[in-house]
Amino acid sequence: MSSSMEMPQTDQVTSLQNNPAFAANAMTYRIKRAGARPLSFQGTELAMAMSYTPSLPYWYEINIFRTTDQRFALAIKLFFQSADEQDTAQAWMFDNLDEALNMIEAYDAGEDIRLPVMPSTAVAADLAVYAALLQAEVGAIRHHYASLVGEFFHDLQGHE
């Protein structure tokens, strides 16, 4: 006589699409994108990170969603403290999570810098100072975004 009972094996991974709890919690999202149609989908948010710091004039927010059709949506948003600045959002749809995570790493925050128009009377010395300030600003925003990404991936690995 055996003292242990054999339990039937069950799958440890279940499809979110067939999970009633996932379907019940799914929400409809519509993310505005500059120069493109809004990204619309139904799903749930898997992860979110925000880099808000009161001393900085801007901050980033990263959101990853799992859609009801088993895809992954990624949104990277840039917010400004000043009402004079316009917040931006970029969003993409991916077939798997690795593609979304790769996009987070590949995103270049330096492209989010807004270039003011230089006056036509600017001399070479003015342009050199402007170039140095612009280079510092690009470096600062890239560092800020990279710090958020590092924290985001660190927190994701802690939940695996």
N, C-alpha and C positions, 0 to 999 in steps of 0.2 A: 504494500500500500504506500502510495506516495504522499508525503506530508505537504507538498507544495501544489498549488492549483495552477494550471496553465491558463493564462488570460489570453483571449484572442488579440492578435496584433491589430492596431488601428493606425491609420495614417497620422503622422504627427503634423503634417502640413495640409491645410485645407484651403481650397480656393476661396478668396474673398468674395468672388462673384456669386458663389453659391451659399455664402454665409448670411443668414437672415439678419444677424446683428449688424454686419457691414452695410447691407442694403438699407436697413432702418436708419442708420446714422449718416448715410450719404446726403450731402447737400449739393445744391447747384451753385457753381462758381462761374463768374464772368470777370475775367481779368483784362482790364484796358491795356492796350499796347500801342505805343507810338508808331505810326506808319503802317499799322497792320490791323486786321479785324481783331476784336476781343477774342481771347481764348476762353471758350465756354465748355464746361464739362460737369459731370456729376461724380462725386467722390468724397473722400475724407482726407483731412490733413494728417500726414504722417509725421512731419517734423517742421519746426519753425525756429529760426534764430534771428535775433535783432541786435544791432550794434549801437543802440542809443546811448549817447554820452552827453550830458547837459552842456559840457564845455565846447562841443563841436557844433558847427552849423548844419550838419547833415548826418544821416545814419542810414544803414542798409537793413533790409529785412529779406530773409530767404525762406521760402515755403516750398515744401515738397508734398504733393498730393498723390494718392492712389485713386485712380478713376474706377468707376463701376465696370468699364470694359477692359480692366486689367492693364492699363497703361499708367504712366507716371507724368504728372504735370509739375513743372518747376516755375516758380516766379521769383525774380530778383527785383526788389523795389528799392528806390532811392528816395528818401524823404528829406525835407529841409525844414529847419526851424522857422525861417523867414517866410512870411506870407507872400513876399515878393517873388519867391522862387517857385517853380512848378515841379511837384513830385513826379517821378517817372516809374514805370513798371515795364519789365520785359518778361515774357512768359513763353514757354516752349512745352511741347508734348513729346514724350519719349516712349519707346516700346519696352524699355527695361530700366531698372533703377541705376545700373552702372552708367548708362548714358547720361542720366540726369546728374549724377555725382560728378562725372567728367566735365559737364558743362559748368558746374559750380566752380571747379578748379580752373577751367579755361577762361572764365569771364574776366575781362580786362576792365577794372574799375577806372583806369586812366582815361578811358573813352567817355566817361561820364562828366569830365571837366568841361565846363562851358567857357568858350573863348569869347572875351569881349572884343569889340571892334576897336582896333588901334586907330588913333587919329592920323590923318594923312600928313600932319605936320611933325610926327614923331621922328626923332633923329636916331642915329645908330646907337648912341648910349642909352636912350630910352628903350629901344628894342632889346638891347642886351640885358638890361635890368628886367624887363618884362619876361624875356626867355628864361632867365634864372628863376624868377618867381613862379613861372608856369611849371618849370621842371620840378621845383620843390612841391608844388601843389599836387602834381601828378603822383609823385613819390608818396606823399602823405595819404592820398585817397587809396592808392594801391595797398599801402601798408595797413590802413584801417580795414579795408575789405579782406585782406589776407588774414588778419588777426581774427576776424569773424569766422572765416572759413575754417581756420585751424581749430577754433573752439567748437564749431559745429561738427566737424569730423571727429574730434575727441569725444564729444558727447554721444555721437552716434555709435562709436565703437564701444562705449561703456554700456550701451543697451543691447548689444548683440548677444 
